[in-house]
Amino acid sequence: MGNPIGIKLQLLGGIYHPATKILSSSLPRIGEHRQSRRLVLGFGVSFLSQFTNMSHGAKSFTAFAARQKGAVEKVLENVEWPEQFPFKDEDFLRFDESPDTTFYESPRFVTHIDDPAINALTKYYSEVFPPSNTPGVALLDMCSSWISHYPKGYKQSRIAGMGLNEEELKRNPVLTEYVAQDLNVDPKLPFEDNTFDVITNVVSVDYLTKPLDIFKEMSRILKPGGLAIMSFSNRCFWTKAISIWTSTGDSDHVMIVGAYFHYAGGFEPPKAVDISPNPGRTDPMYIVYSRKLSA
Ligand SMILES: C[S@@+](CC[C@H](N)C(=O)[O-])C[C@H]1O[C@@H](n2cnc3c(N)ncnc32)[C@H](O)[C@@H]1O
């Protein structure tokens, strides 16, 4: 049976806490900032309660996390997508609606997820990226910073980076070029059609307030068959993440990013991979990926 989706959000007395850790070396985990918020998924099916039920049966959080691992990967299998994009404008509001350029004005030379999660991502990239130094291959790291987590020594003649902080981008050793652009103000990607073989975006898809515009743009600038890899954990700058993200859990996030691919059009059905290195013990790491349709 497919996974019906129709996400309807109810905020039940959610209380926001001051974002005291915003400038620390890692992002707060989702849930650390709030008390009671609930997600109700439409069509009478609640993915959240599905996982709540699982947790009752599990003897430990580690066991729960291990059981959830397989479940997260199944979220995008045989989805019965509603005809219309199921999210509303308010789902893309943030607690902090001040300009993103202000928030990212000072460089942060930090990592936002722990080392095991970074290593898992780098290993994943090493398995799916075109071989290093392949003539004609071009990559784009969206929402990039001083680090892209690409395999050690990985090179292509063109690896573009986009982000908001120029000092961070300038220091990123893997990039051959960069553009600082606020994608929430201008979602148009400044590249020709059919340019890139791979687009990556690490722990940042949750900051995009115009995701459909951006995913359409990603489809435009990918070469036919080109791969888009969105990766995320359970941490974020919660004041800057969209409300539908901060109100939901990991498997919902997989569904949300899958929906971006589906409703943008031009992509193969999106797939999810759970590359969490030590479920329940270190930061989880999820990939939602898709290829641009070849035809
Ligand atoms: C949590 S950091 C992740 C950085 C990097 N991808 C990494 O893995 O360390 C979020 C990134 O998203 C980018 N970002 C956030 N909002 C953005 C926006 N409105 N437009 C463009 N980039 C944005 C920032 O420049 C920042 O580098």
The ligand as a Gaussian input file, in Angstrom:
#p B3LYP/6-31G(d) Opt

LIG

0 1
 C       23.865000      25.122000       8.511000
 S       24.806000      25.931000       7.268000
 C       25.397000      24.569000       6.314000
 C       26.614000      24.901000       5.552000
 C       27.260000      23.738000       4.789000
 N       26.370000      23.210000       3.775000
 C       27.740000      22.660000       5.730000
 O       27.398000      21.500000       5.527000
 O       28.456000      22.966000       6.666000
 C       23.537000      26.644000       6.281000
 C       24.015000      27.217000       4.977000
 O       22.887000      27.589000       4.214000
 C       23.159000      28.793000       3.539000
 N       21.908000      29.538000       3.433000
 C       21.000000      29.743000       4.418000
 N       20.016000      30.539000       3.992000
 C       20.296000      30.834000       2.702000
 C       19.664000      31.643000       1.736000
 N       18.556000      32.312000       2.015000
 N       20.245000      31.721000       0.506000
 C       21.374000      31.054000       0.224000
 N       22.028000      30.281000       1.100000
 C       21.499000      30.178000       2.342000
 C       24.158000      29.543000       4.402000
 O       25.034000      30.312000       3.617000
 C       24.886000      28.439000       5.121000
 O       26.118000      28.204000       4.517000

